Amino acid sequence: MLARPDIEPTAPLQFVINAAAGSSDADEKRQVIEAALQTGGRQGKLLFSDPANLARVAQQAAAMAIATGTAVVAVGGDGTLNTVAQAAHALGCPMGVVPQGTFNYFARTHGIPSDPTEAVRLLLQWSPWPVQVAAINDRVFLVNASLGLYPDLLEDREAYKARFGRSRWVAFWAAAITLLRAQRRLRLRIEQGVAVRDVKALTLFVGNNRLQLEQLGVEPEQALRAGYITAVMLRPIGTLSMLRLMLHGAMGTLGEAQSVEHFEFDHLVVRPTLVPGRRGVKVAFDGEVTRLRAPLDFRVLSKPLYLLKPSPQPDPSEATGPPASAGP
């Protein structure tokens, strides 16, 4: 493990904000951040970007943060956090988060409040701590990565949000409709160490977030420790079984469903059978959908991301050394 980086308190924090400069959304975010910086007696540089240029702006901000001994701060939803994390992790740059998504699993897992004013106020006080990140091929992910049904679900969810607004109820109904019309099956060759097997599945979901896995009810005990991520595989099923599966998901007991398999790993290679002439496969990571070349290589990265967050509480079960003597 590399030494934790220090933050130079006089250097301006580099805020990467997913909003078009001059928009009402950008003005609101600017006011919140500048007010918190003024109250905390700190400086910050606010970099606004549209989604098309976000990766370039994040790379520039991370490079400036490294050069000046400060941190880059992502302001936005899961996709924004992922884009900034790609740049921060590559350079070993400390990263802060001001979450503005629907579920905010990454922020909630690490004790970062959803209120933007409170998030900025507290990150000015926090130090960088290492957190586990994973990768699919060369793409870092903080929360999850998947192929099959789950990327379709995300695309449908965004379409419903654009039509009906952003809320958890809209996300739930979009997911229900996508699941009920799920038909496309994956044929996968899965390589885990020396073990190789061929499977059919509707989706393969890989989780790197304890909170999300706990809410689904599929977290293996070993995934509670560092160094592992969790695969969740949904076998092909009929409509009635899908309704029962949705009930399990709503109750947080997905791991009990017979059509669901889950296991933990630190490295997994997935070789999907592709349509002739197609070289890429549709995948999702941290809410963003794209195409990647097969095979898909999932792994826990040995290099952590250094996140501005509360100090981790020591785990009494990990204490080492003999117990103290009770007397002479």
Secondary structure by P-SEA (a helix, b strand, c coil): cccbbbbcccbbbbbbbccccccaaaaaaaaaaaaaaaaacbbbbbbbbcccaaaaaaaaaaaaaaaacbbbbbcccaaaaaaaaaaaaaabbbbbbbcccccaaaaaaacccccaaaaaaaaaabbbbbbbbbbcccccccccccccaaaaaaaaaaaaaacccccaaaaaaaaaaaaaacccccccccccccccccccccbbbbbccaaaaaaacccccccccccbbbbbbbccccaaaaaaaaaaaaacccccccccccccccbbbbbccccccccbbbbbcccccccccccbbbbbbccccccccccccccccccccccccccc
